[in-house]
Amino acid sequence: MKRVSQAVLLLAFAALANTANAIDPIPTEPGWSGFVNLGVGALKAETNMVAGIDRYGLEIGDETVSSLSNAPDSKSTGIPQLNLNVNYTFASQTQVFLGNSLEDIVTLDTASVIGVRQQFADKSILALSAVSTPLISPVQVWEDPYVVGVARTKTDRTSRGGRIEYDKILGSGFGVQVTRRTTEIDSELSGTTQLGLAPAQAQLLNRNGDVKRLVAYYRFPRVDRNEFELRLGRRTEDLDGEAMSGDQNEIQLTYAYLGNRFLAGGTVFYWKEDYDAVNPVFNKTREDKTLGLALFLFDTKLFNSKTWWGQASAVWVNQDSNIDFYDASSLIVTVGVQYRF
């Protein structure tokens, strides 16, 4: 059961619940391990800033908006689910890994991760990895989100960077993760198309730049079949536009019930972000508060097989801004199967 108890948070992550993911213990035997997760789901989203993912046929933002004073409309769509985690372990308990994740549910910021882990005698694990937007499915945003009455033009948003994580520090339940990514908008025209902002004002809206995130977490000792993990984080968006830059504080709590066959649990999280400068479009400094809830269920003996798992998940996230235009929300419900090897 120890193997399952450590894996369950990682599996929740693979189920589109980007809420907590402990590093899976490295196998004692060399060889391949991992999983492939396939499924379908439904997405209901509200956003004025994200257009969607064209390669998946995912369109969640309105091409035309009637006013900059309004919160976004709601749109619904079906979504495919594909998650991959592949590892190869050497006899030295060094492991190379490849996988994907969802960094930020509100903005559909997907990421591919490739790296190396080393497990030490005290069971602590040090992981170094590169993080980047998948080349086949970059998220699309609007060149200039602040265009009213006519169709807005889509452009790709990509990011790349690195991550270091130290899990089970000195054999304890503590861990820390540091991530730095550079975000690039292919065609960044915020505020320049229709509003007639001066160049210095338009520059305040620039979405290119660096995003840094520090997370510290503690996994409490398991009691019977119950496991908890608490995470505290701070995210800094150091973008070219000061009105789009800010600091975000994060807290999240994850619970998992580890049954003989079924694994179930959930995560609740809260983020608060304060921005650095007055937004020239709305003449106020932006403040965002985000609340989220993720629920997950796994059947570890689907078809009476240890290699096939069933999974279902639901993730709700709501971002409330003091500027209605930046309000955003998403509800994602998925079901699928997972092949483990």
ABEGO torsion letter per residue (X at the ends): XAAAAAAAAAAAAAAGBBABBBBBBBBABBEBBEBBBBBBBBBBBBBAABAEBAAAGBBABBABBABAABBBBBBBBBBBBBBBBBBBBBAAGBBBBBBBBBABAAAGBBBBBBBBBBBBAAGBBBBBBBBBBBAABBBBBBABAABBGBBBBBBBBBBBEBBBBBBGBGGBABBBBBBBBBBBBABBABGAAAAGBBAAAAAAABABEBBBBBBBBBBBBBBEABBBBBBBBBBBBBBABAAABEBBBBBBBBBBBBBAABBBEBBBBBBBBBBABBBAAAGBBBBBBBBBBBBBBBBAABGGBAABBBBBBBBBBBBBBABAAABBBBBBBBBBBBBBX
